[in-house]
């Protein structure tokens, strides 16, 4: 890797650190290419990214960002999972770690807040941004749905009464 490639890698990591809501540091203990590909695909599907970087370049990229607390976690073969949604990357990493013994969660950060393993696991149990949006939309729509149901009920009752009178009149005329 020449100097220009290193500078580009640092700039890319720095941009990632300034744009994301969470970064989770993981340790790869001999994962296969297939396992890494599976992890990257799951990350992509969740709207997150997973990058393996040289620790020294990642430490340089941390300068000027809120993620300076990650510097101590960058030892050994590490990977960085990041997402704009503070929950997406944590969910994928925790789920993947359950089924893979060669993948270890070191910790992470949400901006200036450092997270240990328990913090990342707690973050993974929270609802995602999309789930929260769906709940809010449901709460906003529920009163309108109830009003429409209530407003429709008297009309339905009148229709049933008129139908009953029509049936009664048809029976008396037939007899």
Helices and strands as residue ranges (DSSP letters): H 3-19, E 22-28, H 33-46, E 48-52, H 55-62, G 68-73, E 78-83, H 88-98, E 103-110, E 113-115, H 117-124, H 129-174
